[in-house]
């Protein structure tokens, strides 16, 4: 099943995990929305600023550290994804609890590993 995924913290830098995840998600056939601070394009999809609330997102895969997440809480929670993947280094108990309270599943995992093991 294809899962529309919002890559939060998208980067045009090919050494960043968010870049690798966006590219691999597209390679696996998952539609993506790239959201970040800098303009650019990853895997053929433009990076947009965290302004437009998307209503049809299955998964948000998080590549923003906890120090910068608080300003994104509203954006993340209003998107109402089915799940949020907290990639290594993005773990945040407060955001996990807020998401769980709204019925959003949270997972501390690595998107790249989930894709490679067929668990995505």
FIGU-411330 format. One line per field, with one value per residue (C-alpha): residue number from 0; x, y, z. Coordinates in pm, whole numbers, always signed. Layout:
k = c(NUM, ...) .
u = c(X, ...) .
v = c(Y, ...) .
w = c(Z, ...) .
This chain:
k = c(0, 1, 2, 3, 4, 5, 6, 7, 8, 9, 10, 11, 12, 13, 14, 15, 16, 17, 18, 19, 20, 21, 22, 23, 24, 25, 26, 27, 28, 29, 30, 31, 32, 33, 34, 35, 36, 37, 38, 39, 40, 41, 42, 43, 44, 45, 46, 47, 48, 49, 50, 51, 52, 53, 54, 55, 56, 57, 58, 59, 60, 61, 62, 63, 64, 65, 66, 67, 68, 69, 70, 71, 72, 73, 74, 75, 76, 77, 78, 79, 80, 81, 82, 83, 84, 85, 86, 87, 88, 89, 90, 91, 92, 93, 94, 95, 96, 97, 98, 99, 100, 101, 102, 103, 104, 105, 106, 107, 108, 109, 110, 111, 112, 113, 114, 115, 116, 117, 118, 119) .
u = c(+0, +132, +151, +154, +443, +536, +913, +949, +1298, +1354, +1697, +1861, +2188, +2242, +2432, +2129, +1905, +1594, +1725, +1792, +1449, +1266, +1453, +1397, +1027, +975, +1175, +941, +640, +521, +402, +585, +548, +881, +861, +1162, +1304, +1519, +1390, +1487, +1376, +1430, +1330, +1148, +931, +971, +1038, +763, +757, +553, +246, -5, -188, -222, -524, -444, -111, -57, +285, +501, +864, +1045, +1394, +1377, +1550, +1349, +1483, +1306, +993, +785, +724, +597, +357, +45, +151, +222, -91, -328, -201, -354, -137, -209, +143, +457, +796, +1053, +1381, +1696, +1773, +1418, +1262, +1036, +810, +598, +514, +455, +204, +24, +1, -118, -388, -524, -514, -199, +29, +394, +693, +1057, +1221, +1431, +1237, +1529, +1537, +1158, +1168, +1459, +1296, +953, +795, +708) .
v = c(+0, +342, +585, +959, +1083, +1432, +1462, +1729, +1874, +1810, +1910, +1933, +1812, +1455, +1358, +1431, +1146, +1346, +1362, +988, +915, +1134, +972, +620, +683, +790, +489, +264, +435, +644, +996, +1260, +1618, +1785, +2047, +2246, +2593, +2626, +2628, +2347, +2012, +1655, +1347, +1569, +1734, +2098, +2182, +2395, +2593, +2455, +2665, +2465, +2203, +1883, +1673, +1343, +1250, +895, +950, +1239, +1132, +1373, +1509, +1815, +1802, +1849, +2205, +2320, +2107, +2316, +2587, +2308, +2140, +2308, +2234, +1868, +1808, +1995, +1778, +1481, +1205, +844, +822, +1018, +851, +998, +924, +891, +1225, +1360, +1181, +1413, +1277, +1595, +1583, +1207, +1255, +1539, +1322, +1014, +1226, +1303, +938, +974, +672, +749, +536, +578, +427, +497, +547, +414, +90, +50, +83, -160, -425, -392, -266, +82) .
w = c(+0, -95, +196, +129, +338, +450, +492, +761, +756, +387, +258, -83, +72, -56, +261, +485, +596, +500, +141, +138, +286, +33, -254, -125, -50, -411, -535, -333, -494, -198, -288, -84, +30, +112, +387, +498, +540, +228, -127, -356, -483, -368, -566, -817, -550, -448, -83, +64, +387, +680, +603, +400, +605, +402, +496, +324, +484, +607, +767, +878, +890, +1117, +1050, +1277, +1615, +1934, +1986, +1668, +1688, +1926, +1665, +1435, +1682, +1539, +1183, +1263, +1469, +1234, +948, +1137, +991, +1082, +1226, +1298, +1266, +1504, +1328, +1545, +1709, +1678, +1977, +2177, +2451, +2466, +2095, +2112, +2395, +2214, +1900, +2093, +2264, +1916, +1811, +1602, +1618, +1697, +1622, +1721, +1417, +1111, +789, +585, +789, +776, +397, +354, +575, +414, +739, +613) .
